[in-house]
Amino acid sequence: MTDSPKPPRDRPRQRKQVLLRLDPAVYEALARWAGDELRSANAQIEFLLRRALAEAGRLPGDAGPLPRRGRPPGDSDPRTPPA
């Protein structure tokens, strides 16, 4: 029996990259808001878009969760001494 590729729903999804042009004042306000909530400007934009889509009833059911904020889990912290 040969291994078949994983179905698309089991593969990690690649994140889409988009170019977004914003008024500088709008970007500065967004960046300040993001900083207040300990998010990057990019994460804040995605958060706001998802919230707007959900409120409008247009968030796709197969949309993955927001990526976790902060350092990835695991032993990647260089301050942690080896066991």
JOTANOR-V905737 format. One record per residue. N is the residue number from 1. RES is the residue in three letters. NEAR is the number of other ideal C-beta (glycine too) atoms within 10 Angstrom. Layout:
N_RES_NEAR ; N_RES_NEAR
This chain:
1_MET_3 ; 2_THR_3 ; 3_ASP_5 ; 4_SER_6 ; 5_PRO_7 ; 6_LYS_9 ; 7_PRO_7 ; 8_PRO_8 ; 9_ARG_7 ; 10_ASP_7 ; 11_ARG_9 ; 12_PRO_7 ; 13_ARG_10 ; 14_GLN_6 ; 15_ARG_10 ; 16_LYS_5 ; 17_GLN_5 ; 18_VAL_6 ; 19_LEU_4 ; 20_LEU_8 ; 21_ARG_5 ; 22_LEU_13 ; 23_ASP_8 ; 24_PRO_7 ; 25_ALA_8 ; 26_VAL_9 ; 27_TYR_14 ; 28_GLU_12 ; 29_ALA_12 ; 30_LEU_16 ; 31_ALA_15 ; 32_ARG_11 ; 33_TRP_14 ; 34_ALA_18 ; 35_GLY_12 ; 36_ASP_9 ; 37_GLU_10 ; 38_LEU_9 ; 39_ARG_17 ; 40_SER_12 ; 41_ALA_17 ; 42_ASN_12 ; 43_ALA_15 ; 44_GLN_18 ; 45_ILE_17 ; 46_GLU_15 ; 47_PHE_15 ; 48_LEU_13 ; 49_LEU_11 ; 50_ARG_14 ; 51_ARG_11 ; 52_ALA_11 ; 53_LEU_13 ; 54_ALA_11 ; 55_GLU_9 ; 56_ALA_8 ; 57_GLY_6 ; 58_ARG_8 ; 59_LEU_14 ; 60_PRO_7 ; 61_GLY_4 ; 62_ASP_8 ; 63_ALA_11 ; 64_GLY_9 ; 65_PRO_6 ; 66_LEU_11 ; 67_PRO_10 ; 68_ARG_8 ; 69_ARG_10 ; 70_GLY_7 ; 71_ARG_8 ; 72_PRO_7 ; 73_PRO_7 ; 74_GLY_6 ; 75_ASP_8 ; 76_SER_8 ; 77_ASP_8 ; 78_PRO_6 ; 79_ARG_4 ; 80_THR_8 ; 81_PRO_6 ; 82_PRO_4 ; 83_ALA_4
